[in-house]
Amino acid sequence: MTRTLDAWFDLATDLDVDLVVHDSLSRQWAIVEGNQPRVVIKDGTVVARDGELVA
């Protein structure tokens, strides 16, 4: 069973990550557009890529 990144954020709203990479012109547009992060990094490890959990 594959869990999406949206489901993961729903379960862990206080998630502490080091870096979130969006495919947007700026961080403000990433918020306004509400698109999914391309890559999420925690403790130097990619934990999500293109909406799918890696770790």
mmCIF file of the N, C-alpha and C atoms, coordinates in Angstrom:
data_MODEL
# 
_entry.id   MODEL 
# 
loop_
_atom_site.group_PDB 
_atom_site.id 
_atom_site.type_symbol 
_atom_site.label_atom_id 
_atom_site.label_alt_id 
_atom_site.label_comp_id 
_atom_site.label_asym_id 
_atom_site.label_entity_id 
_atom_site.label_seq_id 
_atom_site.pdbx_PDB_ins_code 
_atom_site.Cartn_x 
_atom_site.Cartn_y 
_atom_site.Cartn_z 
_atom_site.occupancy 
_atom_site.B_iso_or_equiv 
_atom_site.pdbx_formal_charge 
_atom_site.auth_seq_id 
_atom_site.auth_comp_id 
_atom_site.auth_asym_id 
_atom_site.auth_atom_id 
_atom_site.pdbx_PDB_model_num 
ATOM 1   N N  . MET A 1 1  ? 0.836  -1.178 0.000  1.00 0.00 ? 1  MET A N  1 
ATOM 2   C CA . MET A 1 1  ? 0.000  0.000  0.000  1.00 0.00 ? 1  MET A CA 1 
ATOM 3   C C  . MET A 1 1  ? 0.884  1.246  0.000  1.00 0.00 ? 1  MET A C  1 
ATOM 4   N N  . THR A 1 2  ? 0.623  2.165  -0.892 1.00 0.00 ? 2  THR A N  1 
ATOM 5   C CA . THR A 1 2  ? 1.400  3.387  -1.004 1.00 0.00 ? 2  THR A CA 1 
ATOM 6   C C  . THR A 1 2  ? 0.667  4.526  -0.321 1.00 0.00 ? 2  THR A C  1 
ATOM 7   N N  . ARG A 1 3  ? 1.351  5.222  0.548  1.00 0.00 ? 3  ARG A N  1 
ATOM 8   C CA . ARG A 1 3  ? 0.764  6.396  1.206  1.00 0.00 ? 3  ARG A CA 1 
ATOM 9   C C  . ARG A 1 3  ? 1.246  7.634  0.486  1.00 0.00 ? 3  ARG A C  1 
ATOM 10  N N  . THR A 1 4  ? 0.328  8.538  0.211  1.00 0.00 ? 4  THR A N  1 
ATOM 11  C CA . THR A 1 4  ? 0.717  9.769  -0.461 1.00 0.00 ? 4  THR A CA 1 
ATOM 12  C C  . THR A 1 4  ? 1.237  10.764 0.554  1.00 0.00 ? 4  THR A C  1 
ATOM 13  N N  . LEU A 1 5  ? 1.923  11.761 0.045  1.00 0.00 ? 5  LEU A N  1 
ATOM 14  C CA . LEU A 1 5  ? 2.468  12.802 0.910  1.00 0.00 ? 5  LEU A CA 1 
ATOM 15  C C  . LEU A 1 5  ? 1.348  13.576 1.593  1.00 0.00 ? 5  LEU A C  1 
ATOM 16  N N  . ASP A 1 6  ? 0.225  13.803 0.888  1.00 0.00 ? 6  ASP A N  1 
ATOM 17  C CA . ASP A 1 6  ? -0.919 14.497 1.496  1.00 0.00 ? 6  ASP A CA 1 
ATOM 18  C C  . ASP A 1 6  ? -1.420 13.743 2.720  1.00 0.00 ? 6  ASP A C  1 
ATOM 19  N N  . ALA A 1 7  ? -1.538 12.431 2.608  1.00 0.00 ? 7  ALA A N  1 
ATOM 20  C CA . ALA A 1 7  ? -2.007 11.628 3.737  1.00 0.00 ? 7  ALA A CA 1 
ATOM 21  C C  . ALA A 1 7  ? -1.018 11.702 4.888  1.00 0.00 ? 7  ALA A C  1 
ATOM 22  N N  . TRP A 1 8  ? 0.262  11.722 4.572  1.00 0.00 ? 8  TRP A N  1 
ATOM 23  C CA . TRP A 1 8  ? 1.292  11.801 5.597  1.00 0.00 ? 8  TRP A CA 1 
ATOM 24  C C  . TRP A 1 8  ? 1.201  13.123 6.350  1.00 0.00 ? 8  TRP A C  1 
ATOM 25  N N  . PHE A 1 9  ? 1.030  14.250 5.610  1.00 0.00 ? 9  PHE A N  1 
ATOM 26  C CA . PHE A 1 9  ? 0.912  15.548 6.258  1.00 0.00 ? 9  PHE A CA 1 
ATOM 27  C C  . PHE A 1 9  ? -0.370 15.652 7.070  1.00 0.00 ? 9  PHE A C  1 
ATOM 28  N N  . ASP A 1 10 ? -1.443 14.990 6.633  1.00 0.00 ? 10 ASP A N  1 
ATOM 29  C CA . ASP A 1 10 ? -2.684 14.978 7.408  1.00 0.00 ? 10 ASP A CA 1 
ATOM 30  C C  . ASP A 1 10 ? -2.462 14.300 8.756  1.00 0.00 ? 10 ASP A C  1 
ATOM 31  N N  . LEU A 1 11 ? -1.632 13.266 8.769  1.00 0.00 ? 11 LEU A N  1 
ATOM 32  C CA . LEU A 1 11 ? -1.374 12.535 10.006 1.00 0.00 ? 11 LEU A CA 1 
ATOM 33  C C  . LEU A 1 11 ? -0.371 13.242 10.901 1.00 0.00 ? 11 LEU A C  1 
ATOM 34  N N  . ALA A 1 12 ? 0.542  14.001 10.309 1.00 0.00 ? 12 ALA A N  1 
ATOM 35  C CA . ALA A 1 12 ? 1.616  14.644 11.075 1.00 0.00 ? 12 ALA A CA 1 
ATOM 36  C C  . ALA A 1 12 ? 1.672  16.132 10.739 1.00 0.00 ? 12 ALA A C  1 
ATOM 37  N N  . THR A 1 13 ? 0.754  16.903 11.272 1.00 0.00 ? 13 THR A N  1 
ATOM 38  C CA . THR A 1 13 ? 0.704  18.323 10.948 1.00 0.00 ? 13 THR A CA 1 
ATOM 39  C C  . THR A 1 13 ? 1.863  19.096 11.559 1.00 0.00 ? 13 THR A C  1 
ATOM 40  N N  . ASP A 1 14 ? 2.479  18.567 12.593 1.00 0.00 ? 14 ASP A N  1 
ATOM 41  C CA . ASP A 1 14 ? 3.617  19.241 13.214 1.00 0.00 ? 14 ASP A CA 1 
ATOM 42  C C  . ASP A 1 14 ? 4.944  18.670 12.697 1.00 0.00 ? 14 ASP A C  1 
ATOM 43  N N  . LEU A 1 15 ? 4.931  18.176 11.486 1.00 0.00 ? 15 LEU A N  1 
ATOM 44  C CA . LEU A 1 15 ? 6.098  17.559 10.877 1.00 0.00 ? 15 LEU A CA 1 
ATOM 45  C C  . LEU A 1 15 ? 7.262  18.533 10.820 1.00 0.00 ? 15 LEU A C  1 
ATOM 46  N N  . ASP A 1 16 ? 8.430  18.090 11.255 1.00 0.00 ? 16 ASP A N  1 
ATOM 47  C CA . ASP A 1 16 ? 9.633  18.910 11.267 1.00 0.00 ? 16 ASP A CA 1 
ATOM 48  C C  . ASP A 1 16 ? 10.586 18.386 10.200 1.00 0.00 ? 16 ASP A C  1 
ATOM 49  N N  . VAL A 1 17 ? 10.736 19.144 9.114  1.00 0.00 ? 17 VAL A N  1 
ATOM 50  C CA . VAL A 1 17 ? 11.636 18.739 8.037  1.00 0.00 ? 17 VAL A CA 1 
ATOM 51  C C  . VAL A 1 17 ? 12.689 19.814 7.838  1.00 0.00 ? 17 VAL A C  1 
ATOM 52  N N  . ASP A 1 18 ? 13.774 19.452 7.150  1.00 0.00 ? 18 ASP A N  1 
ATOM 53  C CA . ASP A 1 18 ? 14.869 20.384 6.927  1.00 0.00 ? 18 ASP A CA 1 
ATOM 54  C C  . ASP A 1 18 ? 14.695 21.209 5.660  1.00 0.00 ? 18 ASP A C  1 
ATOM 55  N N  . LEU A 1 19 ? 14.152 20.604 4.600  1.00 0.00 ? 19 LEU A N  1 
ATOM 56  C CA . LEU A 1 19 ? 14.044 21.299 3.321  1.00 0.00 ? 19 LEU A CA 1 
ATOM 57  C C  . LEU A 1 19 ? 12.866 20.748 2.538  1.00 0.00 ? 19 LEU A C  1 
ATOM 58  N N  . VAL A 1 20 ? 12.070 21.651 1.969  1.00 0.00 ? 20 VAL A N  1 
ATOM 59  C CA . VAL A 1 20 ? 10.958 21.283 1.094  1.00 0.00 ? 20 VAL A CA 1 
ATOM 60  C C  . VAL A 1 20 ? 11.170 22.011 -0.223 1.00 0.00 ? 20 VAL A C  1 
ATOM 61  N N  . VAL A 1 21 ? 11.194 21.261 -1.334 1.00 0.00 ? 21 VAL A N  1 
ATOM 62  C CA . VAL A 1 21 ? 11.423 21.837 -2.659 1.00 0.00 ? 21 VAL A CA 1 
ATOM 63  C C  . VAL A 1 21 ? 10.112 21.797 -3.446 1.00 0.00 ? 21 VAL A C  1 
ATOM 64  N N  . HIS A 1 22 ? 9.674  22.975 -3.894 1.00 0.00 ? 22 HIS A N  1 
ATOM 65  C CA . HIS A 1 22 ? 8.460  23.084 -4.700 1.00 0.00 ? 22 HIS A CA 1 
ATOM 66  C C  . HIS A 1 22 ? 8.817  23.478 -6.122 1.00 0.00 ? 22 HIS A C  1 
ATOM 67  N N  . ASP A 1 23 ? 7.953  23.140 -7.071 1.00 0.00 ? 23 ASP A N  1 
ATOM 68  C CA . ASP A 1 23 ? 8.110  23.549 -8.457 1.00 0.00 ? 23 ASP A CA 1 
ATOM 69  C C  . ASP A 1 23 ? 7.274  24.813 -8.672 1.00 0.00 ? 23 ASP A C  1 
ATOM 70  N N  . SER A 1 24 ? 7.713  25.906 -8.056 1.00 0.00 ? 24 SER A N  1 
ATOM 71  C CA . SER A 1 24 ? 7.010  27.190 -8.120 1.00 0.00 ? 24 SER A CA 1 
ATOM 72  C C  . SER A 1 24 ? 8.024  28.307 -8.314 1.00 0.00 ? 24 SER A C  1 
ATOM 73  N N  . LEU A 1 25 ? 7.528  29.462 -8.715 1.00 0.00 ? 25 LEU A N  1 
ATOM 74  C CA . LEU A 1 25 ? 8.408  30.599 -8.938 1.00 0.00 ? 25 LEU A CA 1 
ATOM 75  C C  . LEU A 1 25 ? 9.013  31.138 -7.649 1.00 0.00 ? 25 LEU A C  1 
ATOM 76  N N  . SER A 1 26 ? 8.275  31.014 -6.539 1.00 0.00 ? 26 SER A N  1 
ATOM 77  C CA . SER A 1 26 ? 8.757  31.495 -5.247 1.00 0.00 ? 26 SER A CA 1 
ATOM 78  C C  . SER A 1 26 ? 8.044  30.726 -4.144 1.00 0.00 ? 26 SER A C  1 
ATOM 79  N N  . ARG A 1 27 ? 8.499  30.911 -2.920 1.00 0.00 ? 27 ARG A N  1 
ATOM 80  C CA . ARG A 1 27 ? 7.827  30.229 -1.805 1.00 0.00 ? 27 ARG A CA 1 
ATOM 81  C C  . ARG A 1 27 ? 6.411  30.758 -1.605 1.00 0.00 ? 27 ARG A C  1 
ATOM 82  N N  . GLN A 1 28 ? 6.209  32.027 -1.926 1.00 0.00 ? 28 GLN A N  1 
ATOM 83  C CA . GLN A 1 28 ? 4.861  32.588 -1.817 1.00 0.00 ? 28 GLN A CA 1 
ATOM 84  C C  . GLN A 1 28 ? 3.916  31.909 -2.814 1.00 0.00 ? 28 GLN A C  1 
ATOM 85  N N  . TRP A 1 29 ? 4.381  31.693 -4.052 1.00 0.00 ? 29 TRP A N  1 
ATOM 86  C CA . TRP A 1 29 ? 3.551  31.026 -5.050 1.00 0.00 ? 29 TRP A CA 1 
ATOM 87  C C  . TRP A 1 29 ? 3.303  29.572 -4.672 1.00 0.00 ? 29 TRP A C  1 
ATOM 88  N N  . ALA A 1 30 ? 4.244  28.938 -4.023 1.00 0.00 ? 30 ALA A N  1 
ATOM 89  C CA . ALA A 1 30 ? 4.044  27.558 -3.580 1.00 0.00 ? 30 ALA A CA 1 
ATOM 90  C C  . ALA A 1 30 ? 2.879  27.490 -2.596 1.00 0.00 ? 30 ALA A C  1 
ATOM 91  N N  . ILE A 1 31 ? 2.773  28.489 -1.738 1.00 0.00 ? 31 ILE A N  1 
ATOM 92  C CA . ILE A 1 31 ? 1.672  28.533 -0.769 1.00 0.00 ? 31 ILE A CA 1 
ATOM 93  C C  . ILE A 1 31 ? 0.356  28.845 -1.472 1.00 0.00 ? 31 ILE A C  1 
ATOM 94  N N  . VAL A 1 32 ? 0.379  29.847 -2.353 1.00 0.00 ? 32 VAL A N  1 
ATOM 95  C CA . VAL A 1 32 ? -0.841 30.266 -3.049 1.00 0.00 ? 32 VAL A CA 1 
ATOM 96  C C  . VAL A 1 32 ? -1.359 29.142 -3.947 1.00 0.00 ? 32 VAL A C  1 
ATOM 97  N N  . GLU A 1 33 ? -0.472 28.509 -4.706 1.00 0.00 ? 33 GLU A N  1 
ATOM 98  C CA . GLU A 1 33 ? -0.875 27.451 -5.617 1.00 0.00 ? 33 GLU A CA 1 
ATOM 99  C C  . GLU A 1 33 ? -1.265 26.174 -4.891 1.00 0.00 ? 33 GLU A C  1 
ATOM 100 N N  . GLY A 1 34 ? -0.686 25.950 -3.725 1.00 0.00 ? 34 GLY A N  1 
ATOM 101 C CA . GLY A 1 34 ? -1.018 24.772 -2.931 1.00 0.00 ? 34 GLY A CA 1 
ATOM 102 C C  . GLY A 1 34 ? -0.583 23.459 -3.571 1.00 0.00 ? 34 GLY A C  1 
ATOM 103 N N  . ASN A 1 35 ? 0.434  23.516 -4.427 1.00 0.00 ? 35 ASN A N  1 
ATOM 104 C CA . ASN A 1 35 ? 0.876  22.280 -5.071 1.00 0.00 ? 35 ASN A CA 1 
ATOM 105 C C  . ASN A 1 35 ? 1.750  21.450 -4.131 1.00 0.00 ? 35 ASN A C  1 
ATOM 106 N N  . GLN A 1 36 ? 1.869  20.169 -4.458 1.00 0.00 ? 36 GLN A N  1 
ATOM 107 C CA . GLN A 1 36 ? 2.651  19.260 -3.631 1.00 0.00 ? 36 GLN A CA 1 
ATOM 108 C C  . GLN A 1 36 ? 4.138  19.538 -3.758 1.00 0.00 ? 36 GLN A C  1 
ATOM 109 N N  . PRO A 1 37 ? 4.877  19.331 -2.686 1.00 0.00 ? 37 PRO A N  1 
ATOM 110 C CA . PRO A 1 37 ? 6.332  19.472 -2.771 1.00 0.00 ? 37 PRO A CA 1 
ATOM 111 C C  . PRO A 1 37 ? 6.924  18.439 -3.718 1.00 0.00 ? 37 PRO A C  1 
ATOM 112 N N  . ARG A 1 38 ? 7.972  18.830 -4.437 1.00 0.00 ? 38 ARG A N  1 
ATOM 113 C CA . ARG A 1 38 ? 8.671  17.888 -5.318 1.00 0.00 ? 38 ARG A CA 1 
ATOM 114 C C  . ARG A 1 38 ? 9.549  16.948 -4.497 1.00 0.00 ? 38 ARG A C  1 
ATOM 115 N N  . VAL A 1 39 ? 10.252 17.520 -3.502 1.00 0.00 ? 39 VAL A N  1 
ATOM 116 C CA . VAL A 1 39 ? 11.157 16.732 -2.665 1.00 0.00 ? 39 VAL A CA 1 
ATOM 117 C C  . VAL A 1 39 ? 11.060 17.247 -1.235 1.00 0.00 ? 39 VAL A C  1 
ATOM 118 N N  . VAL A 1 40 ? 11.054 16.328 -0.268 1.00 0.00 ? 40 VAL A N  1 
ATOM 119 C CA . VAL A 1 40 ? 11.078 16.681 1.155  1.00 0.00 ? 40 VAL A CA 1 
ATOM 120 C C  . VAL A 1 40 ? 12.285 15.979 1.771  1.00 0.00 ? 40 VAL A C  1 
ATOM 121 N N  . ILE A 1 41 ? 13.126 16.751 2.471  1.00 0.00 ? 41 ILE A N  1 
ATOM 122 C CA . ILE A 1 41 ? 14.356 16.213 3.059  1.00 0.00 ? 41 ILE A CA 1 
ATOM 123 C C  . ILE A 1 41 ? 14.329 16.398 4.568  1.00 0.00 ? 41 ILE A C  1 
ATOM 124 N N  . LYS A 1 42 ? 14.685 15.340 5.294  1.00 0.00 ? 42 LYS A N  1 
ATOM 125 C CA . LYS A 1 42 ? 14.778 15.375 6.759  1.00 0.00 ? 42 LYS A CA 1 
ATOM 126 C C  . LYS A 1 42 ? 16.061 14.683 7.169  1.00 0.00 ? 42 LYS A C  1 
ATOM 127 N N  . ASP A 1 43 ? 16.841 15.341 7.996  1.00 0.00 ? 43 ASP A N  1 
ATOM 128 C CA . ASP A 1 43 ? 18.115 14.797 8.488  1.00 0.00 ? 43 ASP A CA 1 
ATOM 129 C C  . ASP A 1 43 ? 19.014 14.333 7.337  1.00 0.00 ? 43 ASP A C  1 
ATOM 130 N N  . GLY A 1 44 ? 19.016 15.096 6.232  1.00 0.00 ? 44 GLY A N  1 
ATOM 131 C CA . GLY A 1 44 ? 19.880 14.788 5.100  1.00 0.00 ? 44 GLY A CA 1 
ATOM 132 C C  . GLY A 1 44 ? 19.405 13.651 4.223  1.00 0.00 ? 44 GLY A C  1 
ATOM 133 N N  . THR A 1 45 ? 18.196 13.145 4.448  1.00 0.00 ? 45 THR A N  1 
ATOM 134 C CA . THR A 1 45 ? 17.658 12.027 3.680  1.00 0.00 ? 45 THR A CA 1 
ATOM 135 C C  . THR A 1 45 ? 16.374 12.446 2.996  1.00 0.00 ? 45 THR A C  1 
ATOM 136 N N  . VAL A 1 46 ? 16.222 12.074 1.734  1.00 0.00 ? 46 VAL A N  1 
ATOM 137 C CA . VAL A 1 46 ? 14.972 12.339 1.017  1.00 0.00 ? 46 VAL A CA 1 
ATOM 138 C C  . VAL A 1 46 ? 13.904 11.414 1.596  1.00 0.00 ? 46 VAL A C  1 
ATOM 139 N N  . VAL A 1 47 ? 12.836 11.997 2.143  1.00 0.00 ? 47 VAL A N  1 
ATOM 140 C CA . VAL A 1 47 ? 11.760 11.190 2.726  1.00 0.00 ? 47 VAL A CA 1 
ATOM 141 C C  . VAL A 1 47 ? 10.520 11.151 1.840  1.00 0.00 ? 47 VAL A C  1 
ATOM 142 N N  . ALA A 1 48 ? 10.427 12.093 0.879  1.00 0.00 ? 48 ALA A N  1 
ATOM 143 C CA . ALA A 1 48 ? 9.300  12.076 -0.055 1.00 0.00 ? 48 ALA A CA 1 
ATOM 144 C C  . ALA A 1 48 ? 9.742  12.684 -1.376 1.00 0.00 ? 48 ALA A C  1 
ATOM 145 N N  . ARG A 1 49 ? 9.215  12.123 -2.451 1.00 0.00 ? 49 ARG A N  1 
ATOM 146 C CA . ARG A 1 49 ? 9.544  12.623 -3.791 1.00 0.00 ? 49 ARG A CA 1 
ATOM 147 C C  . ARG A 1 49 ? 8.296  12.551 -4.659 1.00 0.00 ? 49 ARG A C  1 
ATOM 148 N N  . ASP A 1 50 ? 7.923  13.687 -5.256 1.00 0.00 ? 50 ASP A N  1 
ATOM 149 C CA . ASP A 1 50 ? 6.766  13.767 -6.152 1.00 0.00 ? 50 ASP A CA 1 
ATOM 150 C C  . ASP A 1 50 ? 5.487  13.226 -5.514 1.00 0.00 ? 50 ASP A C  1 
ATOM 151 N N  . GLY A 1 51 ? 5.288  13.537 -4.243 1.00 0.00 ? 51 GLY A N  1 
ATOM 152 C CA . GLY A 1 51 ? 4.050  13.158 -3.563 1.00 0.00 ? 51 GLY A CA 1 
ATOM 153 C C  . GLY A 1 51 ? 4.025  11.762 -2.989 1.00 0.00 ? 51 GLY A C  1 
ATOM 154 N N  . GLU A 1 52 ? 5.086  10.999 -3.149 1.00 0.00 ? 52 GLU A N  1 
ATOM 155 C CA . GLU A 1 52 ? 5.147  9.633  -2.617 1.00 0.00 ? 52 GLU A CA 1 
ATOM 156 C C  . GLU A 1 52 ? 6.214  9.541  -1.537 1.00 0.00 ? 52 GLU A C  1 
ATOM 157 N N  . LEU A 1 53 ? 5.900  8.854  -0.456 1.00 0.00 ? 53 LEU A N  1 
ATOM 158 C CA . LEU A 1 53 ? 6.881  8.653  0.605  1.00 0.00 ? 53 LEU A CA 1 
ATOM 159 C C  . LEU A 1 53 ? 7.986  7.726  0.129  1.00 0.00 ? 53 LEU A C  1 
ATOM 160 N N  . VAL A 1 54 ? 9.210  8.080  0.424  1.00 0.00 ? 54 VAL A N  1 
ATOM 161 C CA . VAL A 1 54 ? 10.358 7.253  0.059  1.00 0.00 ? 54 VAL A CA 1 
ATOM 162 C C  . VAL A 1 54 ? 10.801 6.430  1.260  1.00 0.00 ? 54 VAL A C  1 
ATOM 163 N N  . ALA A 1 55 ? 10.798 7.062  2.420  1.00 0.00 ? 55 ALA A N  1 
ATOM 164 C CA . ALA A 1 55 ? 11.265 6.372  3.640  1.00 0.00 ? 55 ALA A CA 1 
ATOM 165 C C  . ALA A 1 55 ? 10.111 5.862  4.455  1.00 0.00 ? 55 ALA A C  1 
# 
